């Protein structure tokens, strides 16, 4: 990444590490994070409330979720963002800031046009505008990540990642609450006009941001390949058709939604097949394997679309293969024998967190009410998450990226053990506060460390593409294992009821009040004590699989300390821009 990354970061004092948060770039990142989070919720969740109030059916409203798939597929046009200059603006603002400004203007125009619409009379137009806003929002995310990486050195990556997440979370709260209040007091049209105006916060962030150093665009070697428009146009169309097909399949897998696939099949007159795909996509636990398979198939189709024709050099083949494959060649050439280990670490670093997809049922099984769970998770939990984000950024600045990453690897497994403790406490509200507090602090800390680490891996000229790839794929293994969570709990509970080693855990629940696991027999066919035993075993299992991430973190840290995987000294710009 920066020259600061070329050697292990020196340990900084607490106050010098804390001072990073008061620097200009951290404040700019807070504004950019807000601009990033605002359109995401507005085009689906909040817009759904407007559509429902206008009398539209849930089936029609669900189609609008297709717009959010742009966020899952943004890695497909990240190479274009890396390689393309904005005429006039790039020379004045720099490569990244010019792209950010264009994306933000597109978001504002899109929201302004949505504000002037009426779902009852112009639903199709509003759907197209939602897609526009989503595409512009996803593009903005690509560029904000790239600017964050290129405009700061290693010690500041944690603070910038933390500031980004704070801004993003504030935007989610604003976009989820303020439009509803404005719609009730005035109208939905006024509400969305105000939201469009709030994007000016992001514009102010762009104009106030320090410019990254000169962006380098890697040349594409077309020497000796003559232009043949008559042959190239059909080849371009064929390759782009394959890219679109791959994007549909890949995006559906990454988003965990078959809406785009079923819409396409219905459009082709294959209604029966669309129903089968929709059913398969939601049938647990095997749907997770289908979704990951879709990611692999979609990625394979895109690779095939970009692959040069054997024995024949053509301009479309050279351009697409260079744009798609060079970022991967760059990464593997810089990290050589450690590249596979690094990718494994990215995929497994937060595995212990991703398998916890049954937490709401767990809280309800313990005897907590929906109101109690909502208040603790959505209010106290969000505050603790932001505290964890802050501590993660502080750790990167204080101890350096590698040490902070190793510390963060322990966060998930240890926080999951707290849930095992909660399982034997029943519906005791203080214990719920402790468990959710620890989990959210740990998750915020580890997430910030991972973002900072992935940022350090990008290479100059490929920042947007490489980071988009890392951030798109890091949760895939967790999706597979998470599909088995419920089976593990219920299988372990049944085994505890049948006797054997697990039956010993049932004694831990002898003193629990009657409401704890009260519905166990009806819901899972086991005794309350057995269901509690199943939860304990699940949390121990989730902590154990997190050990894989710890081992990988130590292995990568050891190799990077020996210099086997050079820090991204060829990567993003040096830490010389104005603070």
N, C-alpha and C positions, 0 to 999 in steps of 0.2 A: 504494500500500500504506500506508505510514505517512507521517507528516509528515516523517520523516527522508528520505523518498524525493523530496521536493518539489524538492530541489536536489541537484546532484552531491555525492556523499559526499567529505568531505575526506580527504586522505591521512593515515593513522594510522601511528604508530610500530610497529615490529615487536612490541615487548613489549605494547603496548596491544591490538594485534590478537590476539596470542597469549592475552591474558588473557580474551578472550571465551569460550574453551573451558572456563575454570574457573567460569563463571557458573552460577547456579542453573538457568537455562533449558536450557543445554547438557547438564547432568547429567540433567535431567528428560527431555530428548529422547533420551538414550541408553537410558533405561528404556522409553520409549514405542516406540523403534525395535525393542527386543528383543521387546516385546509384539506388535508388528506382524509380525515375522518368524516367530515361534514357530508359530502355527496354520497358516501357509501350507504348510510342509513336512509337518506332522503329518497333515494330512488326505489327502495323496496319496502322497508318496514313502515316508515312514516307515510309514504305514498299509498300503501295498502289501506291505511285508515281512511284516507280521502276517497279512495275507490269504493271502499265498503260503505261509507256514508252516502256515496252517490247512488247506492243501490245495486252495485255489481256483484255477481256471484263469486264465491270463493274460488271456483275453477278458473274464472277469468283473471282474478287477482293473482293466482298462483303463476300464471304465464309471465307476469312481470318479473318473477324471480330469474328469468332467463337473462335479464340485463346484467345481473350481478356476476354471471359467468365470465364477464370480461376480466374480473379480478383474478380468476383462476387461470385464465389463458394469456395473461400479460407477458409471460416469457416469450411468446411467439413473435411479438413485434418489438421486444427489447433490443434486438440487434439493429433494427431500423432506427431506434432512438439513439443508439450508440454511434451510428454511421452518418446520420443525416443532419445537415445544418439548416437552420431556419433563415431564409434570405433576409438580410438587413438586421435582424435581431441578434443573431449569433455574434456578429462583429462587435456589437455594442454591449451586450450583456454576458457573453460567454455561452458555451454550448448548453450547459445544464439549465442555467437560469432562463435562457430564451425558450427552451422546451417547457419549463415550468409555467412561464407566463402564458404561453399559447394554450396549454392545457387548462389553466385556471380561467382564462377568458372564455374558452369553450364551455366549461362547467357553468359559469355565470350566465352565458347566453342560453344554455340549455335549461337551467332552472328558471330563468326569466320567461322563457317561452312556455314552460310547464305552468308557471303562475298565471299565464294568460289563457290557459286551456280550460276545457270543461269535459270531464270524463264521460258525461252522458251523451255528448254530441261529437267529440273528437278523440275517442279512445285510441284509435290506431295511431294518430299523430302523437299522443302522449306516450305511447309505447315506444315509438321511434325516438322520441326525445329522451326517454329513460335510458335507452341503449346508448345514445350519444353521450349523456352525462356519465354513464358507467365507463365507456371507452376512454373518455377524457380523464375521468378520475383514476382509472387504472394506469393510464399513461403518466399522470402526475405522480403517482406512487413510484413508478419506475425511476423517474428523474429525481425525485426527492431523495430516494435511497442513494442514487449515484452521486448527487451533490454532497450529501452527508458524508459519504465515504471519501470523496475527492477533496473536500474542503477542510479536512481535519486529520491530525495524526492519530496514532494508536491510542495514546492516553486520553484523548478527547472523544473517542468513539463511544465509550460507555455513557458519557454525559449527554452526547447528542442523541444516542438511542433512547435514553431515559426521557429527555425533553420531547422527543418525537412521540413517545408513547403517552406522556402526560397530555400533550396537545390533542392527540387522537382520542383519548378517553374523554376529555372535556367536550370535544366535538360530538361524540356519541351521545353524551348526556344532553347537550344542547339540541341536537337534531332529533332526539327522541321525545323531548318534553316541550320545548319552546314552540314548535309548529302547532302542536295540539292546543296549547293555550291560546295562541294567536287565532287559530281557526275557530275556536269557540267564541272568542271575543269579537272577531272581525269576519274573516273568511279564509278559506284555504288559499285563495289567490294572493291575498295580502301576506299570508304565512310564507309562501314560497318566494315572494318578492324579497322579504326580509332575509330569508336564507341565502338567496342569490347575493344580496348586499354583504352578508357576512363573509363571503369568499374574498372580499377586499382585504381581510386580515392576512390571507395567504399571499395576495398581491404585494402587500406591504412587506411581508417577509422576503419575497423574491427581490424586490427593489432594494431592500436594506441588507441583503445577504452579501458577504464578501465573495468576490469572483474567484472561482477555481482557476488554477493555472491552465495554460493552453491545453485544450483537449486534442489528443492525437487520434486521428482516424487511420486505421491500418489500410494500406493500399490493396486493391484487388488486381492481381496480375492477369490482364487480358491480352498481353503481348502475343502476337502471332495468331490471334483468333479473330477472323474477319466477321463483320456484322452480316447476318443473313436474316433480315426481317421476315421473309416469307416462311422460313423454317422455325425461327425463334418464337414467333407469336403463338403458334400451336403448342410448342414445348412449354412456354410460360403458362398458358392456360391449363395444360395437363398437370404441370407441377403445382400450380396454385390450387387447382381442384383437389389434389391429393393433400395439400397442406390444410385446406378447409375441412376436409373429411377427418384428417388426423386431429385437427383442433377441436372439432365437435366431440370426438371420442375422448381425447385427452382432457378437455375441460370438464366433461361430464364425470370423469373419474376423479379428478382433483376436487371438484365441488361436491361430490357425493350426490349428484342430482341427475336424473335421467330426463328432465324436462326438455332439454334441447334435442336429445335423441328422439323422444316420442313425438315432439312437434314436427321434426323432419320426416319421420315415418308417416305420420298422419297426413302431412303435405304430399307425400308420394302415394297416398291411398292405401297404406299398409296399417290400417287401424288395429287389426288383430295382433300383428307383430308388435305394434306400439304398446298394447296392453300387456303382452308377455314381457317386454323389456321393463316396463314400469313395475310389474309385479316382482320380477327377478331383482330389480335394483333396490327393493325395500324388504326382501325376505331375509331376515336375520337367521344365523350369523353369516351366511355365505355371501351376502351382498357385498361385504367388504372385499372379499377375494375378487368378485366381479368388478368392483370399482378399481382396484389396483391393477387388475388385468386390463381394464380399459385405458389406464394411464400408460401401461407398457405398449399396448397395441397402438394407441394414438401417437405416442412418441416414435414408434417404429415406422408408422406411415409418414410422419414428418421427415424422419431421417431418409426414408426411401425417396421422398419428393425432392430432397436436396442432394441426393447422391449423384455424382457425375455419371454420364452414360459411359460404360466401359469402352475404351478405345476411341472415344470421340469427345473432343473438347468443344463445348458450346458455351456461349456467354451465360445463358440461364443457369446451366450446371455449375459453372465456375463461381458465379455470383452467389448463388444460394448455398453451395457447399462451403465457400469461404465465410459467409456471414454466419452460418449455423455452426460449423465445425471448428473454426479458428478459436473461439472462446474456450472450447474444451481442450484443444491442442495447447493453448497457452497455459491453462491451469495445470495440465498433466506434465508439461515440460518444466514448469517452475517448481513443482512439488515432486516430480519423479516418483520414486518408490514409496513415498508417503501419501500420495494423492488418494489412493483407495482407503487408507486408514482415516484420512481426514473426512472423506465422504461418509464413511461408516459412522464417525463421530457425530457429524451433522444429523444423520438420520436417527441415531439412537440416543442422542444427548438428553432429550426430554421424554424418552419412552415411558418412564414411570408416571409422568403426568398424563400422557395421552390415553392410557388405558383406563383412567378414572372417568368413564362415561356413564356410570350408574349411580352417581352421587345423590341426585335428587330422590330416587327410590330408596336409597340407603337412609337418608335423613327422615323420610316419611315412615320407613319401617321402624326406625328408632322411636317414633312417636311424636316428632316435632310437627307442628302445623305448617301449612303452606305459607302463612303470614310470617311465622318465625323464620322459616328458611329464606324467604324473600328479603326480609329486613336485614338479616345477618349477611347474606351473600351479596346483595345488591348495594348495600350502603357501607357496612363495616368492611366487607370483603373488597370492594373497590378501593377504599381508602388504604387498606393493607397492601393491595396490589401495587398501588402507586408508591407506597413506601418501599416495597421491594425493588421496584424499578429504580428508585433513587439510590438505594444501597448498592444495586448492581453497577450503576454508573460510577458511584463513588469508589467501589472496589477496583474497577478497571483503572481509574485515575490514580488510585493509591498504591496498588500492588502490581499493576501491569496486566496486560490482556491475558497472558497464559495462566498466571496464578489465579486470576479472578475466574477464568473458565474452569479450572480444576475445582475451585471452591464451589462454583455453581453446580457442578456435576453431582455434588452430595445433596443438593437442595431437595430434589424430587424424592429420592428414596427415604430420606429422613422425615420429610413432611408426611409421607404416606404412613409411616409408623404411628404418627399422631392419630390418624384415623382408626388404626387398630385399637388404640387406647379409647377413642370415642365410642367404639362399638360396644365396649363393656360398661359404659357410663349411662346409657339410655338417653332419654329426652331431658338431659340436664343442660340448660341454656348456657351457663358459663363454659362448659366443655365444648359446645358448638362454636362459641366465640373463639376459643383457643385454637381449635382444629382448623377452622376456616382462616383465622388470622395467620397461623403458621404456614398453611398451604399457599395463601395468596402472596405472602412476603417471599416465600421460597420460589414460587412460580415467577413473580416479577423479577427477582434477582437473577435466576437462571436464564430467563428469556432475554434480559438485557445483555448478559454476558455472551449468549449465543449470537445475538444480532451483531454485537461488536466483533466477535470472532469471525463470523461469515463475512463481515465487511472487510476484514484484514486480508481475506483470501483473494480478493478481486485483483485483476491485472489492468494495467493502463490500456485504455482503448476498448475494454470489454467490461467495464464496471457494471453497467446496467444489466447486461445480459447474464453475466455470471452470478450476480446477486439475485436476480429474478429466478434463476434456475435453483440456486441453493434454497431460497425461501419457499419455492413451490413444492419441493420434494422432501423437505425435512420431516414431515409428519406422516409419510406413507407407511412405514413399518408399524407406527402406532395405530393406524387405522385397522390394520390386519389384526393385531393383538386385541384391540379394544372390542372387536366383534365377538370375542370369546369371554368377555368379562362376566356377563350374566350366567353363562354356562358354568364357569368356574365356581361362582358363589353357590348356585343351586346344586351343582354336583358335589361340592365339598359338604354342603349341609346334609344332603342325602347320605353321604358316607358317614357323617358324624352320628346320624340317627341309627345307622346299621352297626355301630360299634367300631372297634379298632382304635388306632392311635388318635384319630380326630375326635373321638367321643370324649377324650379327656378335657377338651376345650369347653365342653358344655357346662362344666362346673363353674366357669367364670361368670355365668349368667344366672346363678341361683338366686341372687338378691335383687334382681332387676324388678321394677314395678310391672304390673300386668300389661300396661299399654305398650311396652317395648316389644317389638316384633310380634304384635298381637295378631296380625293377619298372616302369619307365616304358614299356618296349616292350609288356609284357604287359597293363598296365592302360590305357594311353592310346594305344598304337600309335605312339609316338615314341621318339627316342633320349633317353638320360638328359640330355645337354646341352640338348636342345631343351625338355624338360620344365622344367628349371631356368630357361631363358630365358622360358618362359611364365609361371612364377611371378614372375620379376622384373618383367615387363611388367604383370602384374596388380597388384602392389604399387605400381608407379608410377601406374597408372590409379587405384587407390584413393586415393592421395595427391592426385592431380589433382582428383578430384571433391570432395575435402574443401576445395579452394580456394573452392568456391561458398559454403560456410559462412563462410569467412574474409571474403569480400567482403560477404556479408549482415551479418555482425557489425559490420564497419566502417560500413556504410551505416546500420544501425539506431543505432549509437552516435553517429554524426554527427547524425542527425535528432533524437535525444533530447537531445543537447547543445545543439541550436538551439531546443529546446522545442517541436518540431513534434508530438512524441508525449509528452504530459504523463505524468510518473510517476504511479503510482496513488495520488494524494493523496486520492482519494475512497475508497480501498480499505480494506484491513484496518486494524485498530485501531492507534493510535499506540504508540510504544515507551515507554510510561509504566508498564507493569506492573512489579511488584517483581522485581528480578533475583535 
